[in-house]
Amino acid sequence: MQNLDVNETVNAWSSLAGSVFMPHTEDEYRRLVALLDGLIDEVGEDESHSLASLMEIVGVLIEKHEDDRVPELAVD
């Protein structure tokens, strides 16, 4: 297991924190969806792309927001 260099992580995160976050508003949700769309355009199906894991993380954040805020359709 690699040792976490907190100072290095803080520096790296500070450049991403404005783009990658848990959405709490519709505006933040739309910003994440736009980011995901851009990542999909760049990464496509290339799982070895350097941004593939970021694309997955953004997708999970969006999915969590939708699960928490979008009511499920009732099945008759």
TORPAGU-393476 format. One record per atom (N, C-alpha, C, O): residue number from 1; residue in one letter; atom name; x, z, y. Coordinates in steps of 0.001 Angstrom, whole numbers, plus 524288, in hexadecimal, padded with zeros to 5 digits. Atoms other than C-alpha are relative to their C-alpha. Example, Ala and Ser with C-alpha at 12.3 -4.5 7.8 and 13.67 -1.06 7.14 Angstrom:
<sites>
{site 1 A N {8037A 80000 7FB5A}}
{site 1 A CA {8300C 81E78 7EE6C}}
{site 1 A C {80384 80000 804B0}}
{site 1 A O {80790 80299 8049D}}
{site 2 S N {7FCCC 7FFC4 7FB5A}}
{site 2 S CA {83566 81BE4 7FBDC}}
{site 2 S C {7FCFE 802DA 80442}}
{site 2 S O {7FEFB 80383 80896}}
</sites>
This chain:
<sites>
{site 1 M N {80346 80000 7FB62}}
{site 1 M CA {80000 80000 80000}}
{site 1 M C {80373 80000 804DE}}
{site 1 M O {80747 802E5 8052A}}
{site 2 Q N {7FCFA 80049 7FB37}}
{site 2 Q CA {8051C 7FC82 80D61}}
{site 2 Q C {7FECB 804A9 8037C}}
{site 2 Q O {7FA66 8069A 803A2}}
{site 3 N N {800D7 7FBE9 7FC21}}
{site 3 N CA {8070E 806FD 81782}}
{site 3 N C {7FD72 7FD92 804C4}}
{site 3 N O {7FF01 7F960 80687}}
{site 4 L N {802C3 801E2 7FB6A}}
{site 4 L CA {7FDE0 80549 822E7}}
{site 4 L C {80301 801A2 804D8}}
{site 4 L O {803C0 80648 805D1}}
{site 5 D N {7FD7B 7FEEC 7FB06}}
{site 5 D CA {80518 8043A 82FB5}}
{site 5 D C {7FBAD 8002A 8041A}}
{site 5 D O {7F9D2 7FC18 805DE}}
{site 6 V N {80471 7FF4C 7FC83}}
{site 6 V CA {7FAC4 809C2 838C7}}
{site 6 V C {800F0 7FD53 8053C}}
{site 6 V O {7FD61 7FAD9 80750}}
{site 7 N N {7FEF2 80278 7FAEF}}
{site 7 N CA {8015E 8050C 84537}}
{site 7 N C {7FF7C 7FA17 7FFA2}}
{site 7 N O {7FD4C 7F7A4 80325}}
{site 8 E N {80075 805A3 800BE}}
{site 8 E CA {80259 7F733 83FF4}}
{site 8 E C {7FA4A 7FE71 7FF46}}
{site 8 E O {7F892 7FA6A 80144}}
{site 9 T N {8058C 8010C 800D9}}
{site 9 T CA {7F42E 7F7CF 83B82}}
{site 9 T C {7FCED 80065 80510}}
{site 9 T O {7F985 7FD28 8060F}}
{site 10 V N {802A1 7FF66 7FAF7}}
{site 10 V CA {7EF9C 7FCAF 848CC}}
{site 10 V C {800FC 7FB35 80360}}
{site 10 V O {7FD61 7F932 805D6}}
{site 11 N N {7FEBA 8049F 7FCDB}}
{site 11 N CA {7F6A5 7F175 84F73}}
{site 11 N C {7FD20 7FB30 7FE06}}
{site 11 N O {7FB0E 7F829 80122}}
{site 12 A N {802B2 80485 8023A}}
{site 12 A CA {7F0EC 7E763 84626}}
{site 12 A C {7FA21 80067 800D6}}
{site 12 A O {7F795 7FC92 8023A}}
{site 13 W N {805AA 7FF4B 7FF88}}
{site 13 W CA {7E346 7ED1E 8469B}}
{site 13 W C {7FE1D 7FF4A 80598}}
{site 13 W O {7F9DE 7FD37 8067B}}
{site 14 S N {801BA 80062 7FA89}}
{site 14 S CA {7E2C3 7EDB6 85564}}
{site 14 S C {7FEF6 7FA55 8018B}}
{site 14 S O {7FBBE 7F958 804F9}}
{site 15 S N {800F8 80577 7FEB8}}
{site 15 S CA {7E360 7DEE4 855C9}}
{site 15 S C {7FB2C 7FDD9 7FD38}}
{site 15 S O {7F92B 7F9BF 7FEBA}}
{site 16 L N {80498 801C6 802F5}}
{site 16 L CA {7D80E 7DDB3 84BFB}}
{site 16 L C {7FB0C 80314 8011D}}
{site 16 L O {7F6C1 8012F 80013}}
{site 17 A N {80475 7FC73 7FF77}}
{site 17 A CA {7CF29 7E8F3 84FAF}}
{site 17 A C {7FB8D 7FDC3 80343}}
{site 17 A O {7F70C 7FF3A 80271}}
{site 18 G N {80418 80258 7FCDC}}
{site 18 G CA {7C7BC 7E0EE 859B1}}
{site 18 G C {7FD01 7FBC0 7FD24}}
{site 18 G O {7F8E5 7FA05 7FEF0}}
{site 19 S N {80276 8043B 802FD}}
{site 19 S CA {7C458 7D6C3 84F5C}}
{site 19 S C {7FDC8 801B7 7FAC8}}
{site 19 S O {7FA08 7FF65 7F8DD}}
{site 20 V N {801A7 7FE3E 80535}}
{site 20 V CA {7C2BC 7DE3E 842A1}}
{site 20 V C {7FE1C 8059E 80078}}
{site 20 V O {8012E 80926 80195}}
{site 21 F N {80255 7FADC 7FF27}}
{site 21 F CA {7B974 7E9D0 84319}}
{site 21 F C {7FAC7 8003B 7FD2F}}
{site 21 F O {7F8A3 7FC34 7FBA8}}
{site 22 M N {80541 7FF56 80222}}
{site 22 M CA {7ACF4 7EF60 83D79}}
{site 22 M C {7FC22 7FED4 8045A}}
{site 22 M O {7FC33 8017C 8085C}}
{site 23 P N {803A9 8014D 7FBCD}}
{site 23 P CA {7A207 7E8F9 8455A}}
{site 23 P C {7FBA8 8040D 80072}}
{site 23 P O {7F97C 805CE 7FC88}}
{site 24 H N {80433 7FC42 7FEFC}}
{site 24 H CA {79845 7F238 84BA8}}
{site 24 H C {7FBAC 7FDAD 80359}}
{site 24 H O {7F785 80004 803F9}}
{site 25 T N {803E3 8029E 7FCC4}}
{site 25 T CA {7910F 7E8AC 85461}}
{site 25 T C {7FF6D 7FA62 7FE22}}
{site 25 T O {802A7 7F874 7FB22}}
{site 26 E N {800C0 8057F 80163}}
{site 26 E CA {78BA2 7DAF4 852E5}}
{site 26 E C {8045C 7FC9E 8023A}}
{site 26 E O {8060E 7F8E2 7FFB7}}
{site 27 D N {7FBB8 802F6 7FDAD}}
{site 27 D CA {79618 7D5E5 85C25}}
{site 27 D C {804F8 80074 7FCAF}}
{site 27 D O {8079B 7FC8E 7FBB0}}
{site 28 E N {7FB6A 7FF3F 8035B}}
{site 28 E CA {7A0E5 7DBD5 853CB}}
{site 28 E C {7FF58 7FD1F 7FAD2}}
{site 28 E O {8030D 7FACC 7F8D3}}
{site 29 Y N {80129 802D8 804D6}}
{site 29 Y CA {79A61 7D648 847A2}}
{site 29 Y C {800EF 7FA25 800C4}}
{site 29 Y O {80374 7F7A7 7FD84}}
{site 30 R N {7FF46 80598 7FEF1}}
{site 30 R CA {79A09 7C8A6 84DB5}}
{site 30 R C {805C1 7FEA2 800C1}}
{site 30 R O {8077F 7FA79 7FF16}}
{site 31 R N {7FA5F 800E5 7FF54}}
{site 31 R CA {7A861 7C9E3 851A5}}
{site 31 R C {802C5 7FFCD 7FABF}}
{site 31 R O {8063A 7FC8F 7F9F2}}
{site 32 L N {7FD9B 8000C 80534}}
{site 32 L CA {7AC0B 7CD1B 84399}}
{site 32 L C {7FE7E 7FB1C 7FCFA}}
{site 32 L O {801BF 7F8DA 7FA3F}}
{site 33 V N {801B5 804C6 802B0}}
{site 33 V CA {7A3F7 7C1CC 83E58}}
{site 33 V C {80315 7FB52 80210}}
{site 33 V O {804A9 7F7F0 7FF08}}
{site 34 A N {7FCEB 80443 7FDBC}}
{site 34 A CA {7AAFC 7B8A6 847C6}}
{site 34 A C {805A3 80026 7FDFE}}
{site 34 A O {807F3 7FC18 7FCD9}}
{site 35 L N {7FAB8 7FF6C 8021F}}
{site 35 L CA {7B80F 7BE12 8433D}}
{site 35 L C {8002A 7FE21 7FA5B}}
{site 35 L O {803B8 7FB46 7F8D5}}
{site 36 L N {80033 801AA 80572}}
{site 36 L CA {7B42F 7BC24 83511}}
{site 36 L C {7FF85 7FA11 7FF98}}
{site 36 L O {8021A 7F7A7 7FC55}}
{site 37 D N {8008A 805B7 80006}}
{site 37 D CA {7AFEE 7AE29 837DE}}
{site 37 D C {80541 7FD5D 8010A}}
{site 37 D O {806A2 7F992 7FE6D}}
{site 38 G N {7FAD9 8022B 7FED9}}
{site 38 G CA {7BD3B 7AB5C 83DD7}}
{site 38 G C {803CB 800AA 7FB86}}
{site 38 G O {806D8 7FD26 7FA53}}
{site 39 L N {7FC8F 7FF0C 8047F}}
{site 39 L CA {7C440 7B193 8325F}}
{site 39 L C {7FEA0 7FC68 7FB77}}
{site 39 L O {8021A 7FA65 7F8D2}}
{site 40 I N {801AD 80385 8042F}}
{site 40 I CA {7BC2D 7A9A6 828BF}}
{site 40 I C {801FB 7FA80 80111}}
{site 40 I O {803D4 7F7DA 7FD81}}
{site 41 D N {7FE0A 8052D 7FE98}}
{site 41 D CA {7BFBE 79D3B 83020}}
{site 41 D C {805DA 7FF91 7FEEA}}
{site 41 D O {807B5 7FB86 7FD17}}
{site 42 E N {7FA50 80009 800B6}}
{site 42 E CA {7CE26 7A0EA 82F75}}
{site 42 E C {80196 800A9 7FA4A}}
{site 42 E O {804E8 7FDC6 7F85A}}
{site 43 V N {7FE5F 7FE86 80542}}
{site 43 V CA {7CF0A 7A6CB 821D1}}
{site 43 V C {7FD87 7FC87 7FBD6}}
{site 43 V O {80016 7FB04 7F80E}}
{site 44 G N {802C7 80306 803FA}}
{site 44 G CA {7C4D2 79F0F 81A68}}
{site 44 G C {7FFD6 802EA 7FAD7}}
{site 44 G O {7FE79 80786 7FAB0}}
{site 45 E N {80011 7FDB7 80545}}
{site 45 E CA {7C5F5 7A1A0 80BCD}}
{site 45 E C {80569 801D9 7FE48}}
{site 45 E O {80617 8036F 7F9CB}}
{site 46 D N {7FA97 7FEBB 80153}}
{site 46 D CA {7D499 7A492 80C3B}}
{site 46 D C {800CD 805E8 7FFB2}}
{site 46 D O {801CE 80875 803A5}}
{site 47 E N {7FF7C 7FA54 800AF}}
{site 47 E CA {7D574 7B248 8068A}}
{site 47 E C {80581 801F3 8010C}}
{site 47 E O {80648 806A4 801C0}}
{site 48 S N {7FA99 7FE66 7FEEE}}
{site 48 S CA {7E429 7B25F 808C7}}
{site 48 S C {80154 7FFA0 805D1}}
{site 48 S O {805B2 800E4 80762}}
{site 49 H N {7FF2C 80065 7FA58}}
{site 49 H CA {7E29D 7AFE3 8176C}}
{site 49 H C {80116 80572 8022C}}
{site 49 H O {7FED3 8094B 80063}}
{site 50 S N {7FE8A 7FAE1 7FDCF}}
{site 50 S CA {7E89A 7BABE 81F9B}}
{site 50 S C {7FB78 802D0 802AB}}
{site 50 S O {7FBBB 8078C 80374}}
{site 51 L N {80486 7FD86 7FD7A}}
{site 51 L CA {7DB6C 7BD38 82633}}
{site 51 L C {7FB69 800E5 7FC43}}
{site 51 L O {7F743 802AB 7FDEB}}
{site 52 A N {8044B 7FF7E 803C4}}
{site 52 A CA {7D341 7BD69 819B8}}
{site 52 A C {7FE0B 8059F 7FF95}}
{site 52 A O {7F953 80681 7FF56}}
{site 53 S N {801C4 7FA8C 80080}}
{site 53 S CA {7D30A 7CC40 818B7}}
{site 53 S C {7FD3D 801CC 804F3}}
{site 53 S O {7F98C 804DD 804A7}}
{site 54 L N {802BD 7FEB3 7FB24}}
{site 54 L CA {7CF42 7CD7F 82715}}
{site 54 L C {7FA85 7FDB2 7FFE7}}
{site 54 L O {7F6C8 8003B 8018F}}
{site 55 M N {80520 80275 8006E}}
{site 55 M CA {7C42A 7C3F2 8249E}}
{site 55 M C {7FC6E 80341 7FC7C}}
{site 55 M O {7F7D1 803F0 7FDA7}}
{site 56 E N {80316 7FCC1 80393}}
{site 56 E CA {7BFA2 7CC6A 81949}}
{site 56 E C {7FE53 8051B 8029B}}
{site 56 E O {7F9DB 806C6 80200}}
{site 57 I N {80138 7FB12 7FD56}}
{site 57 I CA {7C03A 7D8E3 82164}}
{site 57 I C {7FBBE 7FF32 80417}}
{site 57 I O {7F81A 80250 8046F}}
{site 58 V N {803F8 80119 7FC0A}}
{site 58 V CA {7B86D 7D2DC 82C83}}
{site 58 V C {7FAC4 7FEFA 7FD5D}}
{site 58 V O {7F6B3 800AA 7FF4B}}
{site 59 G N {804D0 800F1 802EF}}
{site 59 G CA {7AE76 7CE26 82290}}
{site 59 G C {7FD79 80504 7FE24}}
{site 59 G O {7F8B2 8058B 7FE4E}}
{site 60 V N {80209 7FAEF 801D2}}
{site 60 V CA {7AD0E 7DBEB 81D1D}}
{site 60 V C {7FD9A 80304 80490}}
{site 60 V O {7F97E 80570 803F1}}
{site 61 L N {80224 7FD57 7FB66}}
{site 61 L CA {7AB01 7E17B 82AD0}}
{site 61 L C {7FAB7 7FDB2 80182}}
{site 61 L O {7F716 80090 802D3}}
{site 62 I N {804F3 8029B 7FEC3}}
{site 62 I CA {7A059 7D771 82D5D}}
{site 62 I C {7FBDD 80162 7FBF9}}
{site 62 I O {7F76B 80296 7FD59}}
{site 63 E N {803B3 7FEBE 80438}}
{site 63 E CA {799F8 7D9E9 8202E}}
{site 63 E C {7FE03 80598 8007C}}
{site 63 E O {7F95D 8068F 7FFBA}}
{site 64 K N {8018B 7FA8A 7FF50}}
{site 64 K CA {799DB 7E8A1 82297}}
{site 64 K C {7FC1A 8007B 8047E}}
{site 64 K O {7F82A 80333 80401}}
{site 65 H N {80394 7FFE6 7FB86}}
{site 65 H CA {79370 7E69D 82FE2}}
{site 65 H C {7FAAF 7FDDF 7FE66}}
{site 65 H O {7F6A8 80030 7FFA3}}
{site 66 E N {804EF 8025C 801A4}}
{site 66 E CA {7892A 7DDBF 829EA}}
{site 66 E C {7FD15 80383 7FC2B}}
{site 66 E O {7F850 80401 7FC85}}
{site 67 D N {8027B 7FC75 803C1}}
{site 67 D CA {78685 7E738 81EB9}}
{site 67 D C {7FD75 804A4 802BE}}
{site 67 D O {7F944 8066F 80137}}
{site 68 D N {801F7 7FB66 7FD30}}
{site 68 D CA {7849E 7F25F 82859}}
{site 68 D C {7FB98 7FEB2 803CB}}
{site 68 D O {7F845 80205 804D0}}
{site 69 R N {80383 8012B 7FBA6}}
{site 69 R CA {77C97 7EB30 83296}}
{site 69 R C {7FBD6 7FBEB 7FEEC}}
{site 69 R O {7F7F0 7FBAB 801B9}}
{site 70 V N {803C6 8042F 80107}}
{site 70 V CA {77563 7DFC6 82C8A}}
{site 70 V C {7FC88 801AB 7FB76}}
{site 70 V O {7FE72 80274 7F71E}}
{site 71 P N {80379 7FE57 80438}}
{site 71 P CA {76963 7E3A6 824BA}}
{site 71 P C {7FFAE 7FBDD 7FBAF}}
{site 71 P O {7FFAC 7F72A 7FCB5}}
{site 72 E N {80084 80397 8046C}}
{site 72 E CA {7684B 7DDD0 81730}}
{site 72 E C {7FA6C 7FDF9 7FFB1}}
{site 72 E O {7F6B4 800B5 80107}}
{site 73 L N {80529 80246 800B3}}
{site 73 L CA {75D0F 7D4BE 8146B}}
{site 73 L C {7FD75 80255 7FB24}}
{site 73 L O {7FFF6 802D5 7F711}}
{site 74 A N {802E7 7FDE1 80473}}
{site 74 A CA {752BA 7DA97 80B8F}}
{site 74 A C {7FE9A 7FB8B 7FC51}}
{site 74 A O {7FCE3 7F762 7FE02}}
{site 75 V N {80151 803E6 803F0}}
{site 75 V CA {750C4 7D327 7FEEF}}
{site 75 V C {7FACA 8017F 7FDA6}}
{site 75 V O {7FA24 805D4 7FBAC}}
{site 76 D N {8053E 7FEE8 8021F}}
{site 76 D CA {74290 7D21F 7FAAC}}
{site 76 D C {7FFE0 7FF3A 7FA2D}}
{site 76 D O {7FBCD 7FFF7 7F7BB}}
</sites>
